[in-house]
Amino acid sequence: MNWRRLWCCCICKEKDLIRENKSKDCPWELYSLKEILHATNNFHNDKKIGEGGFGSVYWGRTTNVVLQIAVKRLKALTAKAEMEFAVEVEILGRVRHKNLLGLRGFYVSRDERLIVYDYMPNHSLVTHLHGQLAADCLLDWPRRMSIAIGSAEGLAYLHHEANPHIIHRDIKASNVLLDANFQAKVADFGFAKLIPDGVTHMTTRVKGTLGYLAPEYATWGKVSESCDVYSFGILLLEIISAKKPLEKLPGGMKRDIVQWVTPYVRKGAFDRIADPRLKGKFDRAQLKLAVMLALRCTDSNPENRPTMSEVVEWLKGGVEKRRKEVTDIQRMPQEDGDNGTDTHFEGSKMPQSDLKRERVATN
Ligand SMILES: Nc1ncnc2c1ncn2[C@@H]1O[C@H](COP(=O)(O)OP(=O)(O)OP(=O)(O)O)[C@@H](O)[C@H]1O
């Protein structure tokens, strides 16, 4: 997709009214300001969903085709904000995947930059883990696993299937949105980086969010797909435990979620890691598997981290294996004692060979 051409195209069409682009290689619409203003009631405060570093986000409903949309409105036309806007539209224009937030269109004029997305009625993961919806306990264990798998699939697509490959660089709970069915949609591509073919590592200025940053990236600016893997590992621990990635301890010290989880793993006290709001209703084998995987993802050596497609296989394998075992157990007469499905890990890291063995076994 040629961003420069699209950009010019938008500016040229600035004065036009509704202009739907129905061509095959351009699946989004060039919205008119009039339509966006109508959909959001002139960016009325009542329609405001929230505010981020980039600007405000408004809910809207289009009338041309009845559709709920979310409109991001750039708050200041600084060079930095312009760059984020351009990267977001460029990247979202290139990708289509069930676990990436869909771009509906955008609008550019001399003093306005707007991005139109699909509206996500179940808000962001952070709202459910730590925010206004946390008390409603809408995320049971299967939903949490499905959100983890969906986010991992979205990332695996960016790393392995998009051309050129894309590193997100800001994976975190507020950037995972949830649709009407609680399907995860990875959002916010303003910091993303396109990786030219053959390039494995780059050094860049550090962008992202404290608590989710891989150490080699935070310290040296070394960026590769494995930085997203690290952030995903933190996110996975957050999904399981509803703990924040960084916690302030009395006395002003900070503890990260990996430091918090490690003693429990050493003691084999996996149940203590689960979010208390789950009230013990979770699959113990899946929980262990997910925690051990998260620790592999957050290994301080990027070379020891799995790839995102390995993460997907591992998570899906665990869920599928468990589902099959439950079905088998339901079919078979019950025996006393351990049903043999409990995965036992010792130490804080899952051995590489275990991960590989499991992968082969689930193929
Ligand atoms: N497509 C969408 N559907 C529903 N809510 C959305 C959508 N896009 C963004 N939001 C919500 O709008 C608010 C602002 O989002 P935004 O992405 O601008 O910032 P953020 O991710 O919260 O913070 P930051 O910009 O620092 O990353 C958030 O509460 C987010 O959940």
The ligand as a Gaussian input file, in Angstrom:
#p B3LYP/6-31G(d) Opt

LIG

0 1
 N      -11.766000       0.908000      18.694000
 C      -12.046000       1.190000      19.956000
 N      -13.207000       0.781000      20.511000
 C      -13.499000       1.055000      21.813000
 N      -12.681000       1.748000      22.636000
 C      -11.515000       2.198000      22.127000
 C      -11.132000       1.958000      20.772000
 N       -9.906000       2.507000      20.557000
 C       -9.547000       3.072000      21.718000
 N      -10.492000       2.895000      22.665000
 C      -10.445000       3.361000      24.056000
 O      -10.148000       4.754000      24.054000
 C       -9.272000       5.084000      25.126000
 C       -8.046000       5.824000      24.602000
 O       -7.327000       4.947000      23.754000
 P       -5.892000       5.263000      23.193000
 O       -5.494000       4.117000      22.339000
 O       -5.896000       6.612000      22.561000
 O       -4.983000       5.398000      24.468000
 P       -4.398000       4.332000      25.511000
 O       -4.049000       3.068000      24.802000
 O       -5.383000       4.234000      26.656000
 O       -3.101000       5.082000      26.039000
 P       -1.726000       5.371000      25.258000
 O       -2.041000       6.343000      24.167000
 O       -0.887000       5.969000      26.322000
 O       -1.235000       4.063000      24.740000
 C       -8.933000       3.778000      25.824000
 O       -9.777000       3.644000      26.953000
 C       -9.277000       2.717000      24.810000
 O       -9.697000       1.512000      25.436000

